[in-house]
Amino acid sequence: MTSSIPRLQVLDGWRGISILCVLAAHLLPMGPKVLQLNAMFGLLGMSLFFTLSGFLITSFLLKNPTTLDFLVRRFFRIIPLAWLYLLIALAIAGASSDTWLAHYFFYANLPPKHLVSLTDHIWSLCLEMQFYVGIALLYAVFGVRSLLAIPLIAVLFTMLRVMDGVYASSISYYRIDEILAGCTLALIYHRRLDPRLLIWMKKIPQGLLLILLLVSCHEQGGAMNYLRPYLAALLIGSTIVHPTRAIAPWLNNRVLVYLAAVSYALYVIHPLLAGTWLGSGDVIVKYLKRPLLFMVLFALAHLSTFYYEHWWMANGKSLIKKLKLKAA
């Protein structure tokens, strides 16, 4: 998908950081429990991920592809690994038919939730898939100009969070504003909104934005949590428009680029490994096994990314070409 827009290297860096934050939050002790740093890093990682997703999806749609092109690319990217993982995880859990259906059609995060212990993290894929279908329908019915309504929609969902007092949630309507903030960033970057917004973004100190974002990811940050989607978008946007200032140069390195490449597989697979012998034992034994768990996790993620997922994505592109030829 990203080949359709100019390559922005800092985005790979942010994606690499986002998966590091999530893995650390789920698999490592990030400090005394009283500090709630694991929860903070989990929110930080997902906020960065959703912002990147919204930015890239909107950038892609602004190039005026067909809705079918967009959906085929997204579905062939997400579904094969997700469904394979769910096949294993739900079988182990002995899930009911309703639970299987909710997972395979990506609404398991909506009330009443159908998530099980090995699929708690799948809420984010449910949100992503719901977003893909929603924005595809918006785009198909009303055209590219309809994307200009996204900033208002984002604010309305944030106001819903404010009214219900929800700092963070796995339910779509309490979390979608993080993706929509990334969409809004794309509209600003591609000059579809007031160009003064882009000029203003260039002036904000990246260090200050990072500190504010960290505060907004912590429960003790209080009402700052409502600003998390927009702070993440501003921080990523600042590094896009100023790739040589402050934080941005640190994002351009090979390790983060590789982590970005395998990030989807790392995210999908890691809870299953943590539920095996690799993640068992008391606290000391469990963490002594962590290096081995990470080795196996990265090996499986590499194989999945460059062989299994690559094969599906290549077939998705071939299908798009065939459909275009038929349409012509």
Secondary structure, DSSP 4 states (H G I P E B T S, - for coil): -GGGS---HHHHHHHHHHHHHHHHHHHS--S-GGG-HHHHHHHHHHHHHHHHHHHHHHHHHTT---HHHHHHHHHHHHHHHHHHHHHHHHHHHT--HHHHHHHHTT-TTSSSP---GGGGGGHHHHHHHHHHHHHHHHHHHH-GGGGGGHHHHHHHHHHHHHHHT-S--SSGGGTHHHHHHHHHHHHHHTTSS-HHHHHHHHHS-HHHHHHHHHHHTSGGGGGGGGGHHHHHHHHHHHHHH-TTSTTGGGG-SHHHHHHHHHHHHHHHHHHHHHTSGGG-SSHHHHHHSHHHHHHHHHHHHHHIIIIIIHHHHHHHHHHHHHHHHHH-
